[in-house]
Amino acid sequence: MSFHLDLKAAAALLHMQENELRHFAQREEVASIKRGDEFLFERKLLCEWAQRRVMSLNEKKLSGEHRLEINERRKSNGKDFHVADLLPIEGIDIDLTAKARGGVLRDMTDLADSTGLLYDPELLFAELTAREEVASTAIGGGAAFLHAKYHDPYMVQESFIALGRSRKPIFFGAQDGSATDLFFLICCSNYSLHLHVLSRLCLLAHGTNLFNEMRLAQSPEEMHEILKTTEDKFLNGIL
């Protein structure tokens, strides 16, 4: 049975203004069902659309939305989160040996499983594969932000990310034609957090030297410290 959300619930899930989401629905940019004057959204299709939307936003638009999200989190929780806090050392591999997309997805699934936080590795692998078949999560600049096509909060014990660096860059489908050697895998139990992590990583890709520094890291610990330091500097600059 499909799970549908009304406009208010859908906008709250995405931390988006109701009018903005209504406009997307009216322009048929997001899948919806119209009943009278109301729009209904199938949750899994809405979430899949929101992921693609975040990755397509320009830096200015993404930064503005991200700042609002940070302020909302601080009002409700008293603090924001750091992506680096979601990255366990055991979830970092600086020497992936895969030479093609399928191998990377398998290696990253195994890496995620090694954290002990993943319930169903085969389901994650299938969802990662399905997502890449729709459109590559490679963003250019040598990085990809892997995630499941359809968000499943019960796939993981708690939210985390994994990070892999391949020995040699491989073709992963980036629109600019560049090869990819840095692979971030986002596994969040909470969907709002999932979108926030994705947008934070996109902003770090746009506005910092994170990727180039990560290519020089000699250990998982150094890779983690680079992410933490870069993120701290970035947040101090936008807040």
Order of alpha helices (4+ residues) and beta strands (2+ residues): beta-alpha-alpha-beta-beta-alpha-alpha-beta-alpha-alpha-beta-beta-beta-beta-alpha-alpha-alpha
